[in-house]
Amino acid sequence: MKEIRYDSTRGMLHAQGPLLGLIAVIFGIFVFQQVRGLEWYIPYMAVPGQVTESWEHLKDGDFSIENLKRFGTLLSCAFLHASPEHIVSNMLFLWIFAALAAELLGHRWMLGIFVFTAFTGSIFHVMLNPDSMNTMLGASGAVMGFEGAYLGLAMRWRLPEPHIWPMSRPVPPGQLALVGVAGVIIDYTSLMSHAPGNIAYGAHLGGFVGGLLLTTVFAPKPRAANIRLR
């Protein structure tokens, strides 16, 4: 029995090790935020007005460290979170959809989707609020990016029914893809109605669209998937 448990644990770490490592890093950064305080992580949050200014300087050929750092906050902000509730909710949905991406496409694609959609989410938010000086942080753009990526795969291929923790039964791929569709519809209507609050709906939309385009156009055939007949 000990050998079986060991093999099971080793198999899980092999299958989800990089994702668990990413989540652990994000949680570790959050702990560091709490220890060091707001002054430590303010420079790593994205401020649309500052990013817009740095982009103008970059277009003019000014590749100074300061401009590169400001532009780099489009990615660094995805590793920061504002509260325990914020990080727990983001990491739960990241675990569900990023685990599927790792299972279907592999670890490199999973990490690539995270980086790419975190970036596209931040960019879209900045484009919608180019002069805003409100700070932005959180991995929500990347989380929505994985939902969009799964939808893109489900449209192209017949995917195997995923086993999603904590659900005890496999979930039909179409139903799971609809979760992402419902989320992006809510974000879009909230954005269009100028809903009050501090949620970056534009970042959610930008991440979702980035993930959808990435897997619709560039992703290889997922593991254990079949060609969808027309």
DRENSELO-154404 format. One record per residue: residue in one letter; x, y, z of N, C-alpha, C in turn. Coordinates in steps of 0.05 Angstrom, whole numbers. Atoms other than C-alpha are relative to their C-alpha. Layout:
<rs>
R,a,X,Y,Z,X,Y,Z,X,Y,Z
...
</rs>
This chain:
<rs>
R,m,16,-24,0,0,0,0,17,25,0
R,k,-17,-24,-1,56,48,15,11,6,-28
R,e,-11,-4,27,85,37,-54,-21,12,-19
R,i,22,-11,17,17,51,-87,-4,29,6
R,r,4,-28,-7,9,116,-48,23,17,-11
R,y,-24,-14,10,80,136,-67,-2,5,-30
R,d,2,-3,29,68,123,-141,-22,19,-7
R,s,21,-19,5,2,161,-138,8,29,5
R,t,-9,-27,-6,34,221,-105,20,9,-21
R,r,-20,-7,20,92,219,-154,-13,6,-27
R,g,14,-5,25,44,215,-212,-13,27,0
R,m,13,-26,-1,5,275,-188,20,23,-2
R,l,-20,-21,1,68,316,-178,12,3,-28
R,h,-11,-1,27,93,297,-247,-21,13,-19
R,a,20,-11,18,26,316,-279,-6,29,6
R,q,8,-27,-8,13,380,-239,22,15,14
R,g,-21,-13,-15,80,398,-209,5,29,-8
R,p,-4,-28,7,93,461,-250,-23,19,7
R,l,23,-17,-8,22,487,-237,0,4,30
R,l,-1,-2,-29,28,472,-163,23,19,8
R,g,-22,-18,-6,95,508,-164,-7,29,-6
R,l,9,-27,6,64,569,-198,-18,11,21
R,i,19,-9,-21,8,572,-147,15,5,26
R,a,-16,-4,-25,59,564,-90,15,26,-1
R,v,-15,-25,3,100,622,-118,-19,24,5
R,i,19,-22,-3,38,667,-121,-8,3,29
R,f,7,-1,-29,18,648,-50,24,11,16
R,g,-24,-10,-14,90,660,-28,4,30,-3
R,i,-2,-28,4,90,729,-59,-21,15,17
R,f,21,-13,-16,24,745,-24,9,1,30
R,v,-10,0,-27,55,725,43,21,22,3
R,f,-20,-21,-1,114,771,27,-13,27,-1
R,q,14,-26,0,65,827,11,-9,7,28
R,q,11,-5,-27,34,820,80,23,7,20
R,v,-22,-5,-18,102,819,114,13,27,-5
R,r,-15,-25,7,135,877,76,-18,25,-1
R,g,18,-23,1,73,921,69,-4,11,-28
R,l,8,-12,26,43,963,13,23,13,-14
R,e,-22,-14,13,105,1004,0,18,-18,-16
R,w,-17,19,15,142,942,-23,-10,-7,-27
R,y,10,10,26,95,920,-78,-14,21,-17
R,i,12,-21,17,66,986,-103,15,2,-27
R,p,-13,-3,26,121,990,-157,-6,-22,-20
R,y,5,22,18,99,923,-185,-29,-2,-9
R,m,28,-2,10,25,941,-194,-1,16,-25
R,a,2,-14,25,3,965,-262,-18,25,4
R,v,14,-25,0,-19,1038,-267,-4,8,-30
R,p,5,-5,29,-52,1050,-336,13,25,-10
R,g,-11,-25,9,-30,1122,-341,30,-1,-2
R,q,-29,3,1,43,1105,-325,8,-19,-23
R,v,-6,18,21,42,1046,-373,-3,13,-27
R,t,4,-15,25,14,1090,-429,24,19,-5
R,e,-23,-18,3,69,1141,-416,26,-15,-7
R,s,-24,16,6,123,1087,-416,0,-10,-28
R,w,3,10,28,96,1059,-482,8,22,-20
R,e,-7,-22,17,102,1128,-514,30,4,-1
R,h,-29,-3,-1,174,1133,-491,14,-23,-14
R,l,-12,23,14,190,1063,-516,-3,3,-30
R,k,4,-4,28,161,1080,-584,20,21,-11
R,d,-19,-20,8,208,1140,-586,29,-10,3
R,g,-27,11,-2,267,1093,-573,13,2,28
R,d,-11,-2,-28,276,1106,-498,-4,-26,15
R,f,2,26,-13,291,1037,-470,14,1,27
R,s,-13,-2,-26,313,1061,-402,-12,-20,19
R,i,9,20,-20,307,1015,-342,-27,8,12
R,e,25,-9,-12,251,1058,-313,-24,-5,-18
R,n,22,5,19,208,1053,-376,-6,-30,-2
R,l,4,29,3,219,978,-382,-13,-11,25
R,k,13,9,-24,200,969,-309,-29,7,1
R,r,28,-8,0,136,1008,-317,-16,-17,-19
R,f,13,16,19,118,969,-379,-2,-29,10
R,g,0,27,-11,136,904,-343,-21,-5,21
R,t,22,4,-20,82,917,-291,-25,-13,-12
R,l,22,13,13,33,891,-343,0,-30,7
R,l,-3,28,-8,59,822,-323,3,-4,30
R,s,-5,4,-28,83,831,-252,-25,3,17
R,c,24,-4,-16,15,855,-228,-16,-26,2
R,a,15,25,-1,-13,785,-243,9,-18,23
R,f,-10,17,-22,29,756,-186,-7,12,27
R,l,8,-13,-25,0,804,-134,-30,-2,5
R,h,29,1,-7,-66,802,-96,-6,18,24
R,a,7,-21,-19,-103,850,-52,-9,-11,27
R,s,11,10,-25,-133,804,1,0,-31,-1
R,p,2,30,0,-139,730,24,-22,-10,-18
R,e,23,9,16,-207,725,-10,7,2,-30
R,h,-8,-4,28,-178,753,-75,18,-22,-10
R,i,-19,20,9,-121,704,-79,-12,-28,0
R,v,12,26,-2,-161,643,-57,-19,-5,-23
R,s,19,4,22,-216,653,-109,15,-2,-26
R,n,-15,2,25,-166,666,-164,15,-26,-3
R,m,-16,25,2,-122,606,-147,-18,-24,-3
R,l,19,22,4,-183,560,-143,-7,-4,-29
R,f,7,2,29,-205,576,-214,25,-4,-17
R,l,-25,6,15,-133,577,-238,6,-29,1
R,w,-5,28,-2,-124,507,-211,-17,-16,-18
R,i,19,16,16,-186,481,-247,7,2,-29
R,f,-3,-3,29,-173,510,-316,29,-3,-9
R,a,-28,4,8,-97,511,-316,8,-29,1
R,a,-5,29,-1,-96,438,-295,-10,-14,-25
R,l,10,11,25,-138,422,-356,19,7,-23
R,a,-19,-7,22,-90,461,-401,25,-16,2
R,a,-24,17,-3,-31,423,-372,-5,-28,-8
R,e,7,27,8,-67,357,-382,-2,-3,-30
R,l,6,2,29,-87,372,-454,24,8,-17
R,l,-21,-11,17,-27,412,-479,28,-2,11
R,g,-26,2,-12,30,402,-430,7,24,17
R,h,-8,-21,-18,66,444,-379,9,26,-13
R,r,-11,-24,13,100,492,-427,-23,17,-11
R,w,23,-15,9,34,511,-459,-15,12,23
R,m,15,-10,-23,2,519,-391,14,26,10
R,l,-14,-24,-10,56,568,-368,-1,22,-21
R,g,2,-20,21,55,603,-436,-27,14,0
R,i,27,-12,0,-20,613,-432,-2,20,24
R,f,1,-18,-23,-12,643,-362,13,27,-6
R,v,-15,-24,6,41,693,-384,-14,17,-21
R,f,11,-14,23,8,711,-450,-27,13,8
R,t,27,-11,-6,-63,721,-423,1,20,24
R,a,-4,-20,-20,-39,758,-361,8,26,-13
R,f,-9,-24,15,-5,806,-409,-22,12,-17
R,t,22,-11,16,-64,812,-457,-22,12,17
R,g,20,-11,-18,-112,823,-399,8,28,9
R,s,-10,-26,-9,-69,880,-372,-1,21,-22
R,i,-1,-19,22,-60,911,-440,-29,10,-7
R,f,27,-8,7,-135,911,-454,-11,19,21
R,h,9,-18,-21,-149,944,-387,13,28,-4
R,v,-14,-26,4,-97,998,-402,-12,14,-25
R,m,11,-12,24,-126,1009,-471,-27,13,5
R,l,25,-11,-8,-194,1021,-440,2,23,19
R,n,-3,-21,-20,-167,1066,-386,28,12,-2
R,p,-28,-9,5,-104,1099,-416,10,21,19
R,d,-9,-22,-18,-103,1158,-368,-5,-5,29
R,s,6,6,-28,-125,1124,-304,25,-3,17
R,m,-22,4,-19,-79,1127,-244,-7,-19,22
R,n,7,21,-19,-115,1072,-207,17,-25,-5
R,t,-18,24,3,-70,1012,-193,-17,-25,-6
R,m,12,26,7,-86,942,-218,18,-22,9
R,l,-15,24,-7,-65,875,-190,-19,-24,1
R,g,16,24,0,-88,803,-192,3,-17,-24
R,a,-3,20,22,-86,740,-235,-26,-5,-15
R,s,27,5,12,-159,746,-258,1,-1,-30
R,g,-2,0,29,-139,762,-329,10,-27,-11
R,a,-11,26,8,-98,698,-334,-20,-22,6
R,v,21,20,-6,-154,658,-300,-20,-1,-23
R,m,19,-1,22,-203,682,-353,14,-9,-26
R,g,-15,9,23,-148,669,-404,-2,-31,-3
R,f,2,29,2,-149,595,-387,-28,-9,-7
R,e,28,6,7,-225,594,-392,-4,4,-30
R,g,2,-5,28,-220,625,-461,16,-21,-16
R,a,-16,20,14,-165,576,-480,-14,-27,-1
R,y,15,26,1,-208,516,-460,-23,2,-20
R,l,22,-3,20,-266,543,-501,11,-3,-28
R,g,-12,2,26,-219,550,-561,6,-29,-7
R,l,-6,29,5,-197,477,-554,-26,-16,-4
R,a,26,15,3,-269,453,-545,-13,5,-26
R,m,12,-6,26,-290,488,-609,15,-15,-23
R,r,-16,12,21,-233,456,-649,0,-31,1
R,w,-4,28,-3,-230,386,-620,-22,-12,18
R,r,17,15,-19,-272,332,-586,18,-7,24
R,l,-17,4,-23,-241,335,-517,-11,-22,18
R,p,9,20,-20,-243,279,-465,-15,14,23
R,e,14,-12,-22,-290,291,-407,19,3,24
R,p,-20,-5,-21,-248,324,-353,-11,-7,28
R,h,6,4,-28,-247,303,-280,9,24,16
R,i,-6,-25,-13,-250,368,-242,-5,-2,30
R,w,3,-2,-28,-237,373,-168,-15,26,7
R,p,9,22,-18,-280,378,-125,-24,-15,-10
R,m,23,14,11,-334,350,-172,6,-30,-1
R,s,-5,29,-1,-342,274,-164,-3,-13,-27
R,r,5,13,26,-363,261,-236,12,17,-22
R,p,-11,-15,23,-333,280,-303,-20,21,-10
R,v,17,-22,10,-360,345,-332,2,0,-30
R,p,-1,-2,29,-379,347,-406,15,25,-8
R,p,-16,-24,8,-330,394,-442,-17,24,-8
R,g,17,-22,8,-386,435,-471,-11,16,24
R,q,10,-14,-23,-415,450,-403,22,15,14
R,l,-22,-14,-13,-347,468,-374,7,25,-16
R,a,-6,-24,16,-334,515,-433,-20,22,4
R,l,21,-20,-5,-400,549,-419,5,16,25
R,v,-7,-15,-24,-374,569,-351,16,25,-8
R,g,-15,-23,9,-323,613,-385,-16,20,-16
R,v,17,-18,16,-374,640,-434,-18,17,18
R,a,17,-14,-19,-421,658,-377,16,22,14
R,g,-17,-20,-14,-364,693,-340,6,24,-17
R,v,-8,-23,17,-343,735,-400,-25,17,-7
R,i,24,-16,5,-416,755,-414,-6,18,24
R,i,4,-16,-24,-422,779,-342,19,24,0
R,d,-20,-21,0,-357,818,-348,-6,21,-22
R,y,6,-19,22,-378,849,-415,-23,18,7
R,t,23,-17,-8,-446,872,-389,7,19,22
R,s,-9,-18,-22,-413,900,-326,16,23,-11
R,l,-17,-21,11,-362,937,-368,-17,20,-16
R,m,17,-17,16,-415,965,-416,-19,17,17
R,s,18,-15,-17,-460,987,-359,15,17,20
R,h,-17,-16,-18,-401,1020,-323,-7,-6,30
R,a,7,9,-28,-415,979,-260,20,11,19
R,p,-19,-10,-20,-385,1010,-198,16,-22,13
R,g,-17,20,-13,-330,975,-159,28,2,-9
R,n,-29,-1,6,-256,960,-164,8,-24,-16
R,i,-7,23,16,-259,901,-211,7,9,-28
R,a,-10,-8,27,-219,907,-276,-13,-19,-21
R,y,14,17,19,-271,877,-323,14,-1,-27
R,g,-15,0,26,-229,898,-383,22,-20,0
R,a,-21,19,-1,-172,855,-359,-11,-29,-3
R,h,13,27,3,-220,795,-354,-5,-5,-29
R,l,7,4,28,-243,806,-425,25,-4,-17
R,g,-25,3,15,-172,816,-451,13,-26,3
R,g,-11,26,-5,-148,753,-418,-15,-22,-14
R,f,17,20,13,-207,712,-444,5,0,-30
R,v,-4,-1,29,-199,736,-515,28,-9,-8
R,g,-28,9,5,-123,725,-512,2,-30,0
R,g,-1,29,-1,-132,653,-490,-16,-13,-22
R,l,16,11,22,-187,640,-541,15,1,-26
R,l,-15,-3,25,-145,666,-599,25,-18,0
R,l,-25,16,-1,-82,629,-575,-6,-29,-6
R,t,5,29,5,-114,560,-574,-15,-4,-26
R,t,14,3,25,-159,572,-634,19,0,-24
R,v,-18,-4,23,-102,592,-679,26,-16,2
R,f,-27,10,-2,-37,564,-652,3,-27,15
R,a,-4,24,-17,-49,506,-603,1,-25,-17
R,p,0,26,14,-31,436,-626,-23,-18,9
R,k,21,18,-8,-78,377,-622,4,-9,29
R,p,-2,8,-28,-92,363,-548,3,-30,3
R,r,-2,29,-6,-76,296,-517,-28,-12,3
R,a,25,15,-2,-132,245,-522,-24,14,-12
R,a,22,-13,13,-173,291,-565,-4,-11,-28
R,n,6,10,27,-207,273,-631,-8,24,-17
R,i,8,-21,19,-220,314,-693,-30,4,1
R,r,28,-6,0,-287,349,-691,-10,0,-28
R,l,11,3,27,-327,328,-752,-18,24,-6
R,r,16,-22,9,-360,384,-791,-27,-10,-12
</rs>
